[in-house]
Each structure stands twice: as structure tokens, then as C-alpha cells.
Amino acid sequence: MYKIPNHIIITNEKATMAGHGGIKAELVARMVVDDGYTIEQTMENYNLSRAQVLSAMAFYYENQQVLDEARRQALAEIKANAMTLDKFKVKLAQKKQKVTE
């Protein structure tokens, strides 16, 4: 008899790998798609089967536009709110000055 595995669980609009403690399916897929790891390396890194990694990749490709846009927005927000090294140095100097006063 054939099995139809469900390797991905979607809860609160977050896709995670079933039975693997909340590992995001997108993270698994991006390890192969974006970071250049092989399927075998990804299997070993997350202790997943080939079918599980391929399921994560299928999820990613089926939802690529939405996932990529969400990632782009998140990275833009991080960049907009990030502190430059010069600003950090000024802030650190101000804190040091307050401590010595």
C-alpha cells in the first residue's frame, strides 16, 4: 500500500518540518536553493530524509514569490533599523562617559 507523507505542517502561517521541533521548511529549502548545499548535506545537517528535504523544496518553489517577498521585506527592515559602526561607537562612548561621571 502506498503512503502519502505529510512532511510539512502549517501552523499560524508558518510551515515547519513535521516531527522536527519547529524547523522551518523555508530554512531547509534555502540551504539547498540559496546556500548551495547538496540535498545530502542538508539531510545530515537537519537529520531529515531525502523525501523531507525534497518536500521542503517543493513547498519553497510552490510559494517562492511570497517567501522571497517576505524575506526581502525583512532584510530591508533590518537594514533600515541597523546601527552603523560609527553610530555604535558614538553610543558606546556616551555610555562610557556616563559611567565615569
Secondary structure as a PSIPRED ss2 file (coil, helix, strand):
# PSIPRED VFORMAT (PSIPRED V4.0)

   1 M C   1.000  0.000  0.000
   2 Y C   1.000  0.000  0.000
   3 K C   1.000  0.000  0.000
   4 I C   1.000  0.000  0.000
   5 P C   1.000  0.000  0.000
   6 N C   1.000  0.000  0.000
   7 H C   1.000  0.000  0.000
   8 I E   0.000  0.000  1.000
   9 I E   0.000  0.000  1.000
  10 I E   0.000  0.000  1.000
  11 T E   0.000  0.000  1.000
  12 N C   1.000  0.000  0.000
  13 E C   1.000  0.000  0.000
  14 K E   0.000  0.000  1.000
  15 A E   0.000  0.000  1.000
  16 T E   0.000  0.000  1.000
  17 M E   0.000  0.000  1.000
  18 A C   1.000  0.000  0.000
  19 G C   1.000  0.000  0.000
  20 H C   1.000  0.000  0.000
  21 G C   1.000  0.000  0.000
  22 G C   1.000  0.000  0.000
  23 I C   1.000  0.000  0.000
  24 K E   0.000  0.000  1.000
  25 A H   0.000  1.000  0.000
  26 E H   0.000  1.000  0.000
  27 L H   0.000  1.000  0.000
  28 V H   0.000  1.000  0.000
  29 A H   0.000  1.000  0.000
  30 R H   0.000  1.000  0.000
  31 M H   0.000  1.000  0.000
  32 V H   0.000  1.000  0.000
  33 V H   0.000  1.000  0.000
  34 D C   1.000  0.000  0.000
  35 D C   1.000  0.000  0.000
  36 G C   1.000  0.000  0.000
  37 Y C   1.000  0.000  0.000
  38 T C   1.000  0.000  0.000
  39 I H   0.000  1.000  0.000
  40 E H   0.000  1.000  0.000
  41 Q H   0.000  1.000  0.000
  42 T H   0.000  1.000  0.000
  43 M H   0.000  1.000  0.000
  44 E H   0.000  1.000  0.000
  45 N H   0.000  1.000  0.000
  46 Y H   0.000  1.000  0.000
  47 N C   1.000  0.000  0.000
  48 L C   1.000  0.000  0.000
  49 S C   1.000  0.000  0.000
  50 R H   0.000  1.000  0.000
  51 A H   0.000  1.000  0.000
  52 Q H   0.000  1.000  0.000
  53 V H   0.000  1.000  0.000
  54 L H   0.000  1.000  0.000
  55 S H   0.000  1.000  0.000
  56 A H   0.000  1.000  0.000
  57 M H   0.000  1.000  0.000
  58 A H   0.000  1.000  0.000
  59 F H   0.000  1.000  0.000
  60 Y H   0.000  1.000  0.000
  61 Y H   0.000  1.000  0.000
  62 E H   0.000  1.000  0.000
  63 N C   1.000  0.000  0.000
  64 Q H   0.000  1.000  0.000
  65 Q H   0.000  1.000  0.000
  66 V H   0.000  1.000  0.000
  67 L H   0.000  1.000  0.000
  68 D H   0.000  1.000  0.000
  69 E H   0.000  1.000  0.000
  70 A H   0.000  1.000  0.000
  71 R H   0.000  1.000  0.000
  72 R H   0.000  1.000  0.000
  73 Q H   0.000  1.000  0.000
  74 A H   0.000  1.000  0.000
  75 L H   0.000  1.000  0.000
  76 A H   0.000  1.000  0.000
  77 E H   0.000  1.000  0.000
  78 I H   0.000  1.000  0.000
  79 K H   0.000  1.000  0.000
  80 A H   0.000  1.000  0.000
  81 N H   0.000  1.000  0.000
  82 A C   1.000  0.000  0.000
  83 M C   1.000  0.000  0.000
  84 T C   1.000  0.000  0.000
  85 L H   0.000  1.000  0.000
  86 D H   0.000  1.000  0.000
  87 K H   0.000  1.000  0.000
  88 F H   0.000  1.000  0.000
  89 K H   0.000  1.000  0.000
  90 V H   0.000  1.000  0.000
  91 K H   0.000  1.000  0.000
  92 L H   0.000  1.000  0.000
  93 A H   0.000  1.000  0.000
  94 Q H   0.000  1.000  0.000
  95 K H   0.000  1.000  0.000
  96 K H   0.000  1.000  0.000
  97 Q H   0.000  1.000  0.000
  98 K H   0.000  1.000  0.000
  99 V H   0.000  1.000  0.000
 100 T H   0.000  1.000  0.000
 101 E C   1.000  0.000  0.000
